[in-house]
Every structure is written in C-alpha cells, then in structure tokens.
Amino acid sequence: MLKNISFITAHFYDFGWTDLLVKNIRRNTPDSLIREIIIINQDRNKKSQIHLESLDPFVRVVEYPKSEQHFLWTRHDHAAVLNTAVKEAKGDYIFIFDSDAHPMSDQYVKNCEKILENYDAILAEDPTNPNFTHPCFMLIRQRHIQLNLTFDQGLFENCTDTGRLIGKQLLDSGECVFICRETPAFGGKWGSIYLDSIYHHGHGSFKGVNDELLQKQIRWENEYFREYIISHQEYNLSLRSAFSFYLKKSALKIKFVNSQKS
C-alpha cells in the first residue's frame, strides 16, 4: 500500500542523529518505496549543507530564511520550516521524523500499512498531553497538504509547541487519524517507542545548539543513551550494559552537571 514516499526531517546541529535517521530510513525501507528524503538545514551554513547532501542520493537539502518571530518564542523555528517543507513534498505519502527519531526495523512499513487500511493518517501522541500530537513521527498523505496544515497553530496565542495540533486539524477536516501511544524505551529509563518499530529520543537535536535555554532541556541521560544508540543500535540494556550504566550513572551525572555550570 505504501509507495512513492517523501521523508521530511529538520537537521539542527547534531549530525549524529541526522546521519542515523538517514541510515535507518535506507536500511529499513525498500528503495522502490522512496521518492525523496528532504532534510531542512536549520544550521543554515554551507558546511552543513555539503555534509547533508553527501549522506545519500535520495537526500534533497532545503533551506529557508530564519523566522525571527519563532526564534523569539521557542529559540528555534522548527514549526516555521515544517510549514514550508511539507508543501515541497512530492510523494503520495509523507513521513515526518524529528532528527532524533527513526525506524528501528523494517517492520515499521508493515505496521503503518496495516493501520492505513482503516485510517487516513498516523501520528505520534505527545507523551506529556494525550490531547496533543508530536512531530517526532507523523505519516500523512499528499492530499493533506491541501488542508494547509500549520505546525505553529496556537504557538503565539497559547505557547503550543510544534505540531501539537496537527491531529486536531486533520480530525476537524474529517480525516480518520490513528494516534500512536508510546512505549518507554530502555525499561523506562529514556526514550519512546511507537508502533514497536519507531524510536524517539527527545530533545536530542539540541545537542549542538549554542543556546542556554535549549541546553537546559538536555539531561545527562540524554547524552548517555544517545551514545549508546549510535554505537549499538539497541533500545534495551543488556544485563552487562545495565550494570555498566549504573556504575557510570553517578560519575556521568556529576560530570554533566559540572559542564552545565561551566
């Protein structure tokens, strides 16, 4: 059922996550299904553009003017660039991933196809508010672009974060929406898993951002499990790894807290 897919993500300073997302899209998606992988270069510099373009032949890098209004409210303009990027997607189906989210296995395609037999779109639930959706993982159709979906709805009125009202917009338009609930990764210690096949790290793309407020959202666990996933491609700790985790926990926490203070 799935075919001619556009993938969209926004790169924001952390190449570790963006590189891994592209790798896992290619590893877990048949070539025949991929139309394009659109990466929004939010670094907005030539060095990042060159790196992103080198990741894969399916990659198309796009860049948009910085939205000062969005930066004033959220310290980034993720919502603004998504508003524009979805209109450029050429595929019949459009996957939207945060850069620190990715398919864990090829089962994600079959899982999504099964749901699409009865639903028009698939969206991740915001773990902090079941009334909201989360842009870490969304699957919409080309026809939904004509609805003029807005990822910043409610931002300037109620400080509603990026993409939280996309599900409501689709429902209000008469579409049937499947909301994915999370399963905690790493035994509940960090991260979320959707549809048993898609991982989301959380605040991962803020790693390289030179912004004190965004950096405060990153805890020491974020760093630990980031390195673990990139190195091991695993989402549960083995007994040996769990033992190592608890041995390092105090030292890593102290080191991270000290680095934040400095």
TORROVEX-79673 format. One record per residue: z, y, x of N, C-alpha, C in turn; residue in three letters. Coordinates in pm, whole numbers, padded with zeros to 5 digits, always signed. Atoms other than C-alpha are relative to their C-alpha. Layout:
N
ZYXZYXZYXAla
...
END
This chain:
262
+00000-00121+00082+00000+00000+00000+00000+00126+00086Met
-00002-00115-00088+00091+00247+00272-00127+00003+00086Leu
+00120-00016-00082-00215+00383+00452-00018+00148+00033Lys
+00036-00137-00032-00350+00696+00617+00124+00090+00004Asn
-00131-00065-00004-00003+00818+00717+00002+00116+00100Ile
-00035-00109-00090+00087+01156+00863+00150-00007+00027Ser
-00140-00011-00039+00416+01167+01054+00025+00143+00046Phe
-00035-00137-00040+00589+01502+01099+00141+00000+00057Ile
-00133-00023-00055+00880+01591+01325+00001+00134+00068Thr
-00016-00127-00069+01016+01907+01481+00077-00023+00129Ala
-00066+00013-00130+01092+01892+01853+00080+00126+00030His
-00087-00115-00025+01386+02113+01951+00080-00025+00126Phe
-00059+00004-00134+01459+02090+02325+00036-00137+00055Tyr
-00045+00129-00053+01567+01724+02351-00116-00099+00004Asp
+00113+00091-00014+01273+01521+02486+00043-00145-00014Phe
-00045+00139+00013+01486+01207+02491-00021-00053-00140Gly
+00017+00045+00138+01486+01187+02112-00146+00004-00044Trp
+00140-00011+00045+01130+01309+02055-00086-00110+00061Thr
+00075+00108-00065+00989+01065+02309+00029-00134-00066Asp
-00037+00127+00061+01183+00780+02150-00057-00012-00141Leu
+00057+00004+00134+01067+00872+01799-00147-00039+00005Leu
+00143+00033-00010+00700+00865+01900-00019-00144+00043Val
+00009+00138-00048+00751+00539+02088+00027-00100-00113Lys
-00035+00093+00106+00915+00374+01787-00094+00006-00119Asn
+00105-00006+00102+00657+00500+01541-00117-00089+00042Ile
+00114+00078-00048+00385+00346+01757+00033-00148+00010Arg
-00042+00139-00016+00583+00027+01823+00011-00071-00135Arg
-00034+00062+00127+00672-00035+01459-00097+00028-00114Asn
+00099-00032+00102+00367+00094+01273-00138-00048+00045Thr
+00136+00041-00037+00024-00074+01276-00090+00121+00023Pro
+00089-00111-00030-00238+00153+01434-00087+00039-00119Asp
+00092-00024+00111-00456+00116+01126+00060+00089-00109Ser
-00065-00080+00104-00197+00298+00913+00020+00146+00041Leu
-00035-00133-00049-00152+00606+01133-00121+00093-00001Ile
+00101-00106-00003-00357+00918+01068+00030+00099+00113Arg
-00039-00100-00099-00162+01153+01294+00151+00004+00013Glu
-00141-00028-00021+00175+01234+01443+00010+00148+00035Ile
-00011-00145-00019+00243+01606+01403+00137+00032+00057Ile
-00125-00043-00062+00506+01746+01638+00001+00153+00003Ile
-00017-00145-00002+00624+02101+01580+00075+00038+00127Ile
-00062-00041-00126+00701+02260+01915+00089+00121-00025Asn
-00092-00110+00024+01011+02466+01841+00056+00059+00130Gln
-00034-00061-00128+01069+02524+02213-00087+00124+00022Asp
+00096-00110-00007+00763+02748+02191-00028+00041+00145Arg
+00042-00030-00136+00669+02720+02558-00107-00101+00042Asn
+00115+00079-00042+00369+02578+02740+00043-00133+00062Lys
-00046+00123-00063+00567+02322+02939+00029-00107-00103Lys
-00031+00095+00106+00696+02157+02623-00127-00046-00072Ser
+00126+00037+00066+00353+02167+02463-00075-00106+00079Gln
+00071+00095-00086+00196+01985+02758+00068-00137-00004Ile
-00073+00127+00004+00469+01720+02757-00023-00072-00133His
+00015+00061+00133+00445+01659+02382-00141-00053-00021Leu
+00139+00044+00017+00067+01635+02389-00030-00125+00080Glu
+00024+00116-00086+00091+01370+02660+00063-00128-00053Ser
-00076+00116+00046+00309+01135+02455-00087-00110-00057Leu
+00081+00102+00066+00036+00960+02257-00128+00063-00055Asp
+00125-00054+00054-00328+01001+02146+00009+00043-00146Pro
-00013-00039+00141-00214+01023+01782+00074+00133-00018Phe
-00082-00120+00011+00006+01325+01858-00086+00125-00012Val
+00058-00134+00014-00101+01670+01737+00114+00100+00002Arg
-00108-00098-00015+00123+01954+01854-00037+00129-00072Val
+00021-00128+00069+00157+02260+01632+00115+00093+00036Val
-00101-00100-00034+00349+02580+01690-00017+00120-00092Glu
+00005-00110+00094+00439+02864+01456+00087+00114+00051Tyr
-00084-00113-00042+00581+03214+01505+00145-00021-00041Pro
-00143+00014+00026+00958+03224+01522+00040+00083-00122Lys
-00050-00071+00117+01125+03316+01193+00138+00056+00033Ser
-00126-00064-00035+01393+03564+01288+00101-00006-00114Glu
-00090+00005+00115+01534+03560+00936+00074-00133-00006Gln
-00064+00131+00002+01600+03185+00953+00098-00016+00117His
-00090+00008-00115+01749+03210+01302+00129+00077-00025Phe
-00118-00080+00029+01985+03478+01178+00099-00078-00086Leu
-00086+00073+00093+02119+03241+00911+00046-00135+00053Trp
-00031+00138-00039+02111+02898+01079-00009-00026+00150Thr
+00018+00014-00145+02043+02957+01453-00122-00083+00037Arg
+00127+00068-00023+01713+02773+01415-00090+00028-00121His
+00089-00021+00115+01407+02785+01188-00070-00130-00041Asp
+00050+00132+00037+01366+02414+01111-00065+00003-00138His
+00053-00004+00136+01314+02485+00740-00132+00075-00006Ala
+00121-00081+00004+01052+02751+00801-00121-00074+00057Ala
+00114+00070-00060+00837+02536+01031-00041-00121-00083Val
+00036+00111+00087+00856+02238+00794-00080+00049-00120Leu
+00076-00056+00112+00736+02460+00509-00148+00012+00034Asn
+00139-00019-00042+00421+02527+00708-00065-00132+00041Thr
+00057+00122-00056+00372+02190+00878-00045-00098-00109Ala
+00039+00097+00103+00364+01981+00558-00135+00035-00061Val
+00128-00042+00057+00067+02187+00441-00117-00036+00091Lys
+00105+00039-00094-00125+02079+00752-00024-00150+00002Glu
+00012+00146-00004-00069+01707+00698-00125-00046-00074Ala
+00127+00046+00057-00393+01521+00629+00011-00139-00064Lys
-00014+00137+00048-00256+01179+00536+00026-00009-00150Gly
-00032+00026+00140-00224+01025+00192+00151-00010-00019Asp
-00146+00009+00001+00142+00958+00274+00053+00078+00120Tyr
-00056-00086-00104+00368+01182+00479+00145-00041+00026Ile
-00137+00029-00044+00675+01064+00670+00052+00123+00074Phe
-00067-00108-00072+00913+01339+00780+00123-00059+00065Ile
-00115+00048-00074+01162+01249+01052+00062+00115+00078Phe
-00064-00081-00102+01422+01453+01234-00033-00062+00135Asp
+00036+00056-00131+01353+01415+01605+00099-00106+00046Ser
-00099+00101-00039+01676+01214+01640+00013-00109-00107Asp
+00007+00111+00095+01574+00969+01366-00128-00079+00029Ala
+00119+00079-00030+01329+00683+01397+00009-00138-00067His
-00001+00138+00050+01222+00343+01257+00052-00093+00108Pro
-00061+00094-00094+01427+00069+01421-00082-00127+00016Met
+00080+00122-00003+01186-00213+01338-00122+00018-00090Ser
+00119-00010+00084+00851-00280+01173+00030-00032-00146Asp
-00038+00029+00137+01042-00380+00860+00002+00126-00086Gln
-00008-00124+00078+01057-00014+00758-00123+00020-00086Tyr
+00123-00014+00079+00695-00023+00641+00007-00084-00126Val
-00011+00089+00116+00752-00322+00413+00106+00049-00097Lys
-00107-00051+00087+01077-00174+00283-00048+00118-00084Asn
+00052-00116+00072+00905+00151+00191-00106-00040-00102Cys
+00105+00044+00092+00607-00024+00034+00060-00062-00126Glu
-00066+00063+00115+00838-00226-00190+00055+00105-00095Lys
-00058-00106+00084+01013+00088-00314-00110+00080-00070Ile
+00108-00081+00058+00685+00271-00372-00071-00069-00116Leu
+00055+00067+00117+00589+00009-00628+00055+00061-00129Glu
-00065-00055+00119+00828+00187-00866+00039+00147+00013Asn
-00041-00139-00023+00888+00530-00712-00114+00078+00064Tyr
+00102-00088-00056+00681+00829-00606+00034+00050+00139Asp
-00045-00052-00129+00888+00939-00307+00130-00069+00040Ala
-00123+00058-00054+01169+00813-00082+00065+00104+00089Ile
-00071-00101-00077+01431+01049+00056+00139-00049+00037Leu
-00136+00033-00043+01750+01004+00257+00100+00088-00074Ala
-00109-00076+00060+02069+01108+00086+00078+00072+00108Glu
-00088-00071-00091+02279+01372+00256+00137-00068-00004Asp
-00128+00073+00002+02590+01174+00361+00119+00086-00041Pro
-00113-00088+00033+02811+01479+00303-00001+00046-00145Thr
+00010-00046+00138+02686+01551-00050-00105-00082-00072Asn
+00096+00088+00068+02525+01290-00280-00098+00073-00092Pro
+00093-00077+00083+02359+01568-00480-00116+00059+00082Asn
+00101-00057-00090+02152+01670-00176-00077-00111+00071Phe
+00079+00089-00086+01878+01504+00026+00003+00053+00143Thr
-00008-00036-00141+01841+01510+00403-00137-00018+00065His
+00134+00009-00061+01526+01582+00609-00010-00096+00117Pro
+00009+00096-00110+01616+01316+00868-00105-00106-00030Cys
+00101+00098+00040+01393+01080+00668-00047+00030-00142Phe
+00061-00022+00131+01155+01159+00383-00139-00061+00001Met
+00134+00051+00018+00844+00988+00253-00055+00056-00130Leu
+00062-00061+00117+00627+01191+00019-00149-00029+00002Ile
+00144+00023+00012+00265+01179-00096-00075+00132+00015Arg
+00082-00119-00019-00020+01418-00031+00002+00090-00123Gln
+00001-00083+00122-00015+01532-00394+00126+00085-00012Arg
-00123-00078+00009+00341+01655-00348-00012+00134+00073His
+00020-00126-00071+00215+01925-00111-00042+00109-00097Ile
+00046-00098+00099+00055+02094-00410+00116+00058-00081Gln
-00118-00050+00072+00405+02139-00555+00067+00116+00074Leu
-00054-00108-00081+00474+02393-00280+00149-00023+00030Asn
-00138+00034-00036+00788+02218-00160+00054+00101+00102Leu
-00059-00098-00090+01026+02457+00013+00129-00055+00060Thr
-00114+00059-00071+01270+02330+00274+00114+00099+00018Phe
-00107-00099-00011+01468+02653+00269+00050+00047-00136Asp
-00050-00040+00131+01540+02666-00104+00153+00007+00001Gln
-00144-00018+00006+01890+02801-00155+00064+00050+00128Gly
-00059-00039-00128+01936+02898+00210+00057+00141-00006Leu
-00040-00140-00006+01953+03274+00168+00090+00040-00118Phe
-00088-00029+00113+02136+03258-00164+00135-00070+00013Glu
-00122+00081+00000+02389+02979-00111+00026-00071+00132Asn
-00013+00066-00132+02354+02878+00259-00028-00150-00009Cys
+00038+00140+00011+02197+02548+00151-00085-00039+00120Thr
+00064+00038-00125+02084+02364+00462-00140-00057-00023Asp
+00141+00040+00002+01731+02246+00546-00028-00123-00084Thr
+00051+00114+00076+01562+02022+00291+00095-00063-00098Gly
-00099+00064+00087+01873+01954+00085-00043-00003-00147Arg
+00042-00007+00140+01695+02045-00241-00142-00053-00022Leu
+00133+00058+00018+01363+01866-00182+00001-00105-00110Ile
-00010+00101+00106+01477+01577-00402+00001+00063-00138Gly
-00008-00069+00129+01563+01816-00685-00135+00060-00038Lys
+00132-00059+00028+01226+01990-00652-00097-00106-00051Gln
+00089+00108+00044+01044+01658-00685+00039-00049-00139Leu
-00047+00045+00132+01259+01546-00979-00036+00101-00108Leu
+00032-00103+00097+01208+01879-01155-00150+00004-00032Asp
+00145+00005+00021+00833+01825-01116-00045-00127-00071Ser
+00030+00121+00072+00856+01492-01298-00026-00122+00085Gly
+00021+00113-00090+00834+01268-00992+00122-00091-00002Glu
-00107+00100-00005+01038+00948-00964+00040-00017+00146Cys
-00046-00008-00139+01248+00971-00648+00105-00106+00029Val
-00099+00097-00047+01431+00694-00464+00085+00066+00109Phe
-00091-00060-00096+01738+00824-00280+00067-00111+00081Ile
-00058+00103-00088+01845+00613+00020+00142+00038+00038Cys
-00136-00021-00047+02213+00580+00087+00014-00054+00142Arg
-00017+00039-00140+02335+00548+00442+00091-00121+00014Glu
-00094+00100-00050+02496+00253+00612+00044+00046+00138Thr
-00045-00049-00131+02712+00360+00907-00048-00092+00113Pro
+00040+00076-00119+02578+00253+01245+00120-00017+00093Ala
-00103+00024-00101+02787+00122+01534+00137-00024-00064Phe
-00125+00033+00065+03050-00013+01298+00073+00120-00056Gly
-00059-00120+00055+03107+00330+01151+00041+00103+00104Gly
-00043-00092-00106+03166+00496+01487-00095+00118+00017Lys
+00096-00111-00015+02846+00704+01490-00135-00038-00063Trp
+00137+00018+00047+02507+00748+01322-00011-00064-00137Gly
+00029+00053+00134+02347+00641+00994-00124-00087+00003Ser
+00118+00086+00015+02103+00367+00897-00043+00004-00147Ile
+00057-00001+00134+01874+00390+00594-00100-00115-00015Tyr
+00092+00112+00031+01684+00101+00432+00009-00112+00104Leu
-00021+00105-00101+01827-00129+00703-00101+00007+00113Asp
+00109-00002-00098+01545-00010+00926-00030+00138+00059Ser
+00024-00135-00050+01568+00365+00997+00134+00059+00045Ile
-00123-00053-00058+01829+00526+01223-00004+00152+00004Tyr
-00016-00144-00019+01956+00885+01221+00127+00025+00080His
-00111-00023-00092+02180+01014+01497+00094+00111-00050His
-00080-00111+00049+02298+01352+01365+00028+00103+00108Gly
-00015-00111-00094+02291+01688+01549-00059-00032+00137His
+00051+00041-00130+02102+01510+01825-00095+00099+00062Gly
+00103-00088-00055+01825+01765+01860+00057+00132+00051Ser
-00059-00123-00050+02072+02042+01951+00041-00011+00147Phe
-00052+00025-00134+02144+01891+02293-00039+00107+00102Lys
+00046-00092-00103+01934+02130+02499-00005+00145-00043Gly
+00009-00135+00053+01973+02441+02285+00107+00089+00062Val
-00094-00093-00061+02134+02737+02457+00060+00090-00110Asn
-00062-00073+00109+02339+02839+02155+00140-00056-00021Asp
-00138+00046+00003+02717+02820+02148+00038-00061-00134Glu
-00036+00050+00132+02748+02769+01772-00061-00138-00027Leu
+00063+00131+00018+02497+02481+01767+00065-00104+00090Leu
-00062+00094-00093+02658+02322+02072+00136-00049-00050Gln
-00130+00040+00053+02992+02315+01891-00011-00115-00100Lys
+00020+00109+00095+02838+02069+01643-00012-00136+00070Gln
+00020+00124-00076+02790+01812+01920+00133-00048+00055Ile
-00122+00061-00050+03085+01584+01982-00031-00094+00116Arg
+00021+00087-00115+03136+01362+02284-00064-00132-00041Trp
+00061+00125+00047+03042+01055+02074-00152+00013-00010Glu
+00144-00024+00010+02703+01212+02018-00068-00031+00133Asn
+00055+00023-00133+02638+01208+02392+00003-00148+00037Glu
-00016+00140-00038+02771+00856+02440-00104-00087-00069Tyr
+00091+00088+00074+02566+00692+02164-00146+00040+00018Phe
+00137-00040-00034+02257+00897+02248-00048-00080+00121Arg
+00039+00071-00121+02251+00747+02595-00008-00151-00025Glu
-00001+00144+00029+02333+00402+02458-00128-00041-00072Tyr
+00120+00035+00077+02044+00403+02210-00125+00012+00086Ile
+00119-00019-00083+01789+00543+02452-00010-00110+00106Ile
+00000+00103-00105+01893+00287+02715-00016-00141-00055Ser
-00008+00138+00048+01947-00021+02497-00084-00029-00125His
+00069+00021+00127+01757+00033+02169+00080-00094-00090Gln
-00090+00078+00085+02057-00121+01990+00086+00095-00082Glu
-00071-00086+00093+02260+00010+01699+00135-00060-00040Tyr
-00133+00058+00011+02570-00210+01719+00050-00027+00141Asn
-00058+00027-00131+02805-00250+02009+00034-00148+00014Leu
-00041+00136-00031+02834-00597+02161+00147+00002+00039Ser
-00140+00004-00038+03185-00715+02244+00022+00063+00138Leu
-00013-00056-00135+03129-00626+02606-00018+00151-00003Arg
+00025-00144+00008+02985-00285+02518+00113+00071-00072Ser
-00111-00060+00074+03265-00219+02269+00121+00017+00092Ala
-00111-00009-00094+03524-00294+02538-00023+00115+00098Phe
+00034-00108-00093+03343-00061+02777+00013+00136-00068Ser
-00008-00124+00076+03324+00204+02505+00145+00050-00007Phe
-00140-00042+00014+03700+00207+02452+00062+00034+00135Tyr
-00050-00036-00132+03765+00213+02827-00044+00141+00039Leu
+00055-00129-00038+03542+00516+02866+00038+00112-00097Lys
-00019-00097+00107+03647+00688+02546+00084+00120+00043Lys
-00089-00110-00038+03936+00892+02681-00060+00086+00110Ser
+00057-00075-00111+03762+00988+03003-00118+00084-00045Ala
+00116-00074+00048+03441+01089+02825+00042+00117-00087Leu
-00046-00107+00088+03628+01290+02567+00057+00116+00081Lys
-00057-00104-00083+03821+01479+02831-00109+00076+00075Ile
+00110-00061-00073+03505+01542+03034-00081+00091-00089Lys
+00082-00078+00092+03314+01664+02730+00074+00127-00044Phe
-00078-00115+00043+03592+01894+02611+00006+00105+00112Val
-00004-00092-00113+03620+02045+02960-00133+00071+00020Asn
+00133-00062-00017+03243+02103+02976-00026+00104-00106Ser
+00016-00098+00107+03253+02281+02641+00078+00127+00029Gln
-00082-00115-00031+03531+02508+02762-00065+00086+00109Lys
+00062-00073-00109+03339+02600+03075-00128+00067-00043Ser
END
